[in-house]
């Protein structure tokens, strides 16, 4: 309902039909909660009015809350357009406090029931949650009424099982229960409870958030605005853009939770500017989005460095708090120490900070965990960090990564898209081998993979350049890389490397990855040349020389093979009956 709707109530009776049509449209407008929906208030004489949020001026009274005593509180259901209120006397009369509703369309009040509270309990703070429940408070106590349930009768005070029921005691740093007796509450679109209180000793106004924790509201508040004013604070409500209005006995303020400030609206005067409570249909909420990218986007090799970038943006009409980033790293990478930046500034994170349960991020110049609304100065948080691909690398030949973001009152994670890099393995440091016929060659190469990936060796009689041909070669065996160094050695079989007469022969052995990587462009190979030399042929030359009582042999050897001979010894049996000399 808007101010035009209100003014129509004073038109002459001849406008009755037009009035009915207009009021119907006004009700639809209120129920739909559009930008023209009003800000309701209770003035100091317990009348419901609307507030001009530009000037702070109150409208003419729409209605008077029946049976209202010294205190009353108000809440607006954004779905039905109905106002709920509690009228009480600051004590416990025989009839109790009145829980009632008001229909702006029909101008009808309905008494829903009577609620009993301890003497001197002043119910002066109220608001309706997105689920339609009516929260209200007196002092530092918080209760809730569920319209879907019957009101509990015959109780002296609401309990934790009655309707309305007691939720518990609100706590705010530096504020006493007495100082929390004034003020008001409102609920945002996530169901977080917001309140405004004033420290009478210092004049400090505290705008406080009580975030949703699990399925209930946390009773421990966090101060979002702390500003001194002489005004007697009495109301809080949201507008269509996510702004917060603060009402008082001498006028209105606009609260900026992004900047943490209060700004006066209109003059500071009690003349037609004083309210006891505020209510609107607006329940703004943050709307977080998160994206993730990686550089490079192409395939990588073990030992390469990847740079991840996560951008968290608040596109909603309300500030986000407790924004927490969780980004579990793939087992195939190691975090590069001190590589994290937040909004372009290195945060000196020697160890990785975003594993579970994560760490809060914020917009530039904001407190930890805060992103301003989309119209604020810092609705974006940008995080970058680096990882190094493990070498040796094990497991599936790809690295995937996905981040998630949560915030106060919205614990359901918002996930980024999955980014993936294919890992191209490497085979390096092949060692050529030269053996004699009949010897087993040791085939050695260094692999960048470990674990389930083995190195297979295939043999050819001529050099190969085609990966396809090599990966189609005949295997002569496989070996598992060392998990630390990647060095891989296979003892070749003699039968796989036969000699060829008196000439040396060279075989071409290729180390390949098994199983072969899916991407044909990521199938490395390393060539090992195995040369098999024939055994040398030795010829004995010389004869014995006879001297008295001894035989002297002079022997020389000639190698006519391809292997260079080395120093050796002569051994053999002596002739029977003859003793070997020196």
Secondary structure, DSSP 4 states (H G I P E B T S, - for coil): --HHHHHGGGS-GGGHHHHHHHHHHHHHHHHHT-TT---EEEETTSEEEEB-TTT--B-S--EE-TT--SEEEEEE-TTT-EEEEEEE-SS--TT-EEEEEEETTTTEEEEEEEE---TT----EEEE-TTS-EEEEETTEEEEE-TTSPPP-S-SS--TTSSSEEEEE-B-TT--TTGGGSSEEEE-TT--EEEEEEETTTTEEEEEEE-EETTEE-SB-EEEEEEE-SS-EEEEEE-TTS-EEEEETTEEEEEETTTTEEEEES---STTT-EEEEE-S------EEEEEEEES-S-B-TT-EEEEEEEEEE-SSS-B-S-EEE-PPPTTEEE-TT--EETTEE---SS---STT-EE---TTSPTT-B--TTSS--EEEEEEEEEE-SSEESSSEEEE--EEEETTEEEEEEPPPEEEEB---EEEEE-EEEETTPPPEEEEEESEETT-EEEEEEESS----HHHHHTSEEEEEEPPPTTT-EEEEE--GGGS--BTTB-EEEEEEEEEESPPSSGGG--EEEEEEEEEPPPPEEEE--EEEETTEEEE--EEEE-SSSPP-------PPPTT-----
